[in-house]
Amino acid sequence: MGKPLLAIFLVGVFTLAMFGAAVKAEKGEPEEKFRGRRAGVAMLISHLGRNLGKTGSLALGGVAELICVGWLVAAVKSRGSEVQEAE
């Protein structure tokens, strides 16, 4: 059950980062230069946020969150049925 919770958290963080990039793009700020090990992921999130805009970033993040919540519900249901079978 820990994996769906982690996914919910990570999707929320990525959504917030995309939204931040969209806000910066709307203000006209130049695109950031990324360095380091995670530069590719940061660049992808920034490009997605800039291209989707604020509404698109929130919509994509919301759909991804709903998918993760569905995964969590399915995991809880399957765990509950396993406990009932054991009794």
Order of alpha helices (4+ residues) and beta strands (2+ residues): alpha-alpha
